[in-house]
Amino acid sequence: MIRISNLSKIYAKGQNKVVALEDINLNINKGDIYGIIGLSGAGKSSLIRCINRIEEPTTGDIWVNNINMIDLNPTQLRKSRKKMGMIFQSFNLLYSKTVFENIAFPLRLDKTPERTIQKKIHSLLELVELKDKIHVYPAQLSGGQKQRVGIARALANEPNVLLCDEATSALDPKTTQQILTLLKNINKEFGITMVVITHEMEVIKKICNRVAILEGGRMVEKGNTIDIFSDPGNDSTKHFVEQLQSLPENFLKGNILNLSFMHGTAHEPIISKIVKNFDVEVNILSGKIEFIQEKQIGKLTVEINVEIQKLHEIIKYLEQIGVRVEVVKE
């Protein structure tokens, strides 16, 4: 569906150059909700804006529906963009226009017949649950309602790709959950491929089946969301995935382990099994169970005060029953 190959983006500021993206390679399958996450300045917005060439890539190729966006002339690019809706953090609504006119705007640019516009807009407003706001102006809407109008407008030309640039970062937590649920339902109902830019891991956990982590313009990890959460491969990923704790050194007397249990093992009495099988005391420092794509992942940080040989036996046992183990302190 979307294939990004050797993508780089360099901004020139006077005689200075800023590398926003460096050698990005990414495959996004049809129907994916693909999350791109990173801290501010990681290159997330540059990446999503390169996909539809709002930003011009410095090098690389971007294939969407077997068409290389880099090769398109302005007329061809405008045509391809019609099938790529975009949702913005700041909504980007026309405040002098009603909800109806905001959604109608891209349709009128495409010279869509008025009867078709009327039918489409009523259908879209029903989808985003704003039928009663059809003649209201954006200033009279809440943040969540404005974003629903933005989503309806992005869907007006029946796109097969939806680009979401920090679509929920200006919203409160409750409204964020509502918008994410709406996006997930749209993905299921219409099969629209979504690329979701965010700095919030809760957004990734809620709706994204795949995720890539950006740091300093480079892609440091990518894969299935459930796999990234259960087994983060580097420190950058752990920053987003794991709730790191700072405990006084004199408080920790034994060996500290981070345990992650996937799927079925999240229901198992792991601690009881360790205590019973190895006759040791286990101090639970923190723990939680999360739902990632409707699958359970359990996480525990524990302290076990044992000799190194027995510790290694415990780790081997845990790994055999499907628990991922990270030794924090030995």
C-alpha positions in Angstrom: 0.0 0.0 0.0 2.7 2.5 1.1 6.4 1.8 0.6 9.0 4.3 1.7 12.5 3.7 0.5 15.7 5.5 1.5 13.8 8.7 2.4 15.8 11.7 3.6 14.7 15.3 4.3 17.1 18.1 4.8 16.1 21.7 5.6 18.4 24.5 4.6 18.5 27.5 7.0 20.8 30.0 5.5 24.1 28.2 5.3 23.1 25.7 7.9 21.4 22.4 7.1 19.1 20.5 9.4 18.6 16.8 8.8 15.0 16.0 9.7 14.9 12.5 8.2 17.7 10.1 7.3 17.4 6.9 5.4 13.8 6.0 6.3 12.6 2.6 5.0 9.0 1.6 5.8 6.3 -0.7 4.5 2.7 -0.1 5.4 0.1 -2.7 4.4 -3.4 -2.1 3.1 -5.7 -1.8 6.1 -3.0 -1.0 8.6 -3.3 1.6 11.3 0.4 2.3 11.4 1.7 4.5 14.3 4.8 6.7 14.0 6.0 7.8 17.4 8.9 9.9 18.7 9.7 12.9 20.8 9.4 16.5 19.6 11.9 17.1 16.8 12.2 13.4 15.9 11.0 14.0 12.4 7.4 12.6 12.6 5.6 15.4 11.0 8.2 15.8 8.3 7.7 12.1 7.5 3.9 12.2 7.2 4.1 15.4 5.1 6.6 13.8 2.7 4.1 11.0 2.0 1.7 13.4 0.2 4.5 15.8 -0.7 3.3 18.7 1.3 7.0 18.6 2.1 9.4 17.7 -0.7 11.7 14.8 0.1 15.4 15.5 -0.4 16.1 11.9 -1.5 14.2 8.6 -1.7 11.1 7.1 -3.1 7.5 7.0 -1.7 5.2 4.5 -3.4 1.4 4.8 -2.7 -0.9 2.3 -4.5 2.0 1.3 -6.8 2.6 5.0 -7.8 5.9 6.7 -7.0 4.8 10.0 -5.6 8.2 11.5 -6.3 7.7 11.1 -10.1 4.4 12.9 -10.2 4.0 16.3 -11.9 1.8 18.9 -10.2 -1.4 17.8 -12.0 -0.8 14.2 -11.2 0.1 15.0 -7.6 -3.2 16.8 -7.1 -5.1 13.8 -8.5 -3.3 11.4 -6.2 -3.8 13.6 -3.1 -7.6 13.3 -3.5 -7.2 9.7 -2.4 -5.1 10.7 0.7 -7.1 12.5 3.4 -5.3 14.4 6.1 -6.3 15.2 9.7 -4.4 18.0 11.5 -3.6 18.7 15.1 -5.1 22.3 14.8 -8.1 21.1 12.8 -7.4 23.5 9.9 -11.1 24.5 9.5 -12.4 27.5 7.7 -13.9 29.6 10.5 -15.9 31.8 8.2 -17.7 28.7 6.8 -20.3 26.4 8.4 -19.7 22.7 9.2 -21.5 21.9 5.9 -19.3 24.3 3.9 -16.1 23.0 5.5 -16.9 19.4 4.5 -18.1 20.5 1.0 -14.9 22.5 0.3 -12.8 19.6 -1.2 -15.9 18.3 -3.1 -16.5 21.7 -4.7 -12.9 21.9 -5.7 -13.4 18.6 -7.5 -16.6 20.0 -9.2 -18.8 17.4 -7.5 -22.5 17.8 -8.4 -24.5 19.6 -5.7 -26.9 16.7 -5.2 -24.0 14.4 -4.6 -22.4 16.9 -2.1 -25.7 17.1 -0.1 -25.9 13.3 0.1 -22.3 12.8 1.0 -22.2 15.4 3.7 -25.4 14.1 5.4 -23.8 10.6 5.4 -20.5 11.8 6.7 -22.1 13.9 9.5 -24.0 10.8 10.6 -20.8 8.8 10.6 -19.1 11.3 12.9 -22.2 11.9 14.9 -22.6 15.6 14.1 -25.9 15.8 12.1 -27.3 18.5 14.4 -24.3 20.7 13.8 -24.6 21.0 10.0 -25.2 24.8 9.9 -23.0 25.6 12.9 -19.7 27.6 12.6 -16.4 26.1 14.0 -16.2 28.7 16.8 -19.4 27.2 18.3 -17.9 23.7 18.5 -15.8 22.0 21.1 -12.3 20.7 20.2 -13.6 17.1 19.7 -16.4 18.3 17.5 -13.9 20.4 15.4 -11.8 17.3 14.9 -14.9 15.3 13.9 -15.5 17.9 11.2 -11.9 17.5 10.1 -12.3 13.8 9.9 -15.5 14.1 7.9 -13.8 16.5 5.5 -10.8 14.2 5.1 -13.2 11.4 4.1 -15.2 13.5 1.7 -13.3 12.3 -1.4 -13.4 8.7 -0.3 -9.7 8.3 0.3 -7.9 4.9 0.7 -5.2 6.5 2.9 -5.8 8.7 5.9 -2.8 10.7 7.3 -3.3 11.7 11.0 -0.8 14.3 12.2 -1.1 14.5 16.0 -4.8 14.4 15.6 -5.6 14.1 19.3 -2.8 16.0 21.0 -5.0 19.2 21.4 -7.8 17.2 23.0 -8.6 16.2 26.6 -8.2 12.5 27.5 -11.9 11.6 27.3 -12.3 13.3 23.9 -9.1 11.6 22.7 -10.5 8.2 23.5 -13.7 9.1 21.5 -11.8 10.2 18.5 -9.5 7.2 18.6 -12.6 4.9 18.7 -14.1 6.7 15.8 -10.8 6.3 13.7 -10.7 2.6 14.6 -14.3 2.1 13.5 -13.7 4.0 10.2 -10.7 1.7 9.6 -12.8 -1.4 10.2 -15.8 -0.3 8.2 -14.1 1.2 5.2 -10.7 -0.6 5.2 -8.9 2.7 5.0 -5.1 2.5 5.6 -4.1 5.0 8.3 -0.8 6.5 9.3 -0.9 8.0 12.8 1.7 10.5 13.9 1.8 10.9 17.7 4.1 11.4 20.7 1.7 9.5 23.0 2.1 5.8 23.5 -1.6 5.5 24.7 -2.6 6.4 21.1 -0.5 3.6 19.7 -1.8 1.1 22.2 -5.4 2.0 21.5 -5.6 1.7 17.7 -2.3 0.9 16.0 -1.5 -2.6 14.9 2.0 -1.7 13.8 4.4 1.0 15.0 7.7 2.6 14.2 9.9 4.6 16.6 11.7 7.7 15.3 14.7 9.3 17.1 16.7 12.2 15.7 15.3 11.6 12.2 16.2 7.9 12.1 14.0 4.9 12.5 15.3 3.0 15.5 12.7 0.2 15.7 9.5 -1.0 13.9 7.2 -3.9 14.0 3.9 -5.2 15.4 2.7 -3.1 18.3 2.2 -6.2 20.5 5.8 -7.3 19.9 7.3 -3.9 20.5 5.4 -3.6 23.8 6.3 -7.1 25.0 10.0 -6.9 23.9 11.3 -3.4 23.3 14.7 -3.7 21.5 16.5 -0.5 22.6 16.5 2.3 25.1 14.6 4.7 22.9 11.7 2.2 22.6 11.8 1.6 26.3 11.3 5.3 26.9 7.9 5.0 25.4 6.9 1.5 26.3 8.0 1.0 29.9 7.2 3.0 33.0 10.7 3.6 34.4 11.1 4.0 38.1 13.8 5.7 40.2 14.3 3.8 43.5 17.0 4.6 46.0 20.0 2.2 45.7 19.9 1.4 49.5 16.3 0.4 49.1 17.1 -2.4 46.7 19.0 -5.3 48.4 18.6 -8.1 45.9 18.4 -8.7 42.1 15.9 -6.6 40.2 14.1 -8.1 37.2 11.6 -6.7 34.7 9.1 -9.4 33.7 6.8 -9.2 30.7 4.2 -11.9 30.0 2.4 -12.2 26.7 -1.0 -13.5 25.9 -1.9 -16.6 27.9 0.9 -16.2 30.5 -0.7 -12.9 31.6 -3.3 -15.0 33.4 -0.7 -17.3 35.1 0.3 -17.0 38.8 3.9 -16.3 37.9 5.1 -15.1 41.3 3.5 -18.1 43.1 5.3 -20.5 40.8 8.7 -18.9 41.5 8.1 -19.0 45.2 6.9 -22.6 45.2 9.5 -24.0 42.7 12.6 -22.2 44.1 11.7 -21.6 47.7 12.6 -17.8 47.5 10.9 -14.6 48.6 9.8 -12.2 45.8 9.2 -8.5 46.4 6.9 -6.9 43.9 8.1 -3.3 43.2 5.5 -2.5 40.5 3.1 -4.2 38.2 0.3 -3.7 35.7 -1.7 -5.4 33.0 -2.2 -3.6 29.7 -4.4 -4.3 26.7 -2.6 -3.8 23.4 -4.9 -4.5 20.4 -7.3 -6.3 22.7 -4.5 -8.6 23.9 -3.1 -8.7 27.4 0.4 -7.9 28.4 1.4 -8.2 32.0 4.4 -6.3 33.4 6.1 -6.7 36.8 9.2 -5.3 38.4 10.4 -7.7 41.1 13.2 -8.0 43.6 14.7 -11.5 44.4 17.5 -11.8 46.9 19.3 -15.0 45.8 22.7 -16.3 44.7 23.6 -15.7 41.1 23.4 -19.4 40.2 19.8 -19.7 41.5 18.9 -16.4 39.8 20.0 -17.8 36.5 17.9 -20.9 37.1 14.9 -18.7 37.8 15.5 -16.7 34.7 15.8 -19.9 32.6 12.5 -21.2 34.1 10.7 -18.0 33.4 11.8 -17.9 29.8 10.8 -21.5 29.3 7.2 -20.7 30.3 7.1 -17.7 28.0 8.0 -14.8 30.2 10.5 -12.2 28.9 13.1 -11.3 31.5 15.3 -8.2 31.7 17.9 -8.0 34.5 17.9 -4.4 35.8 20.3 -5.1 38.7 22.3 -8.2 39.4 
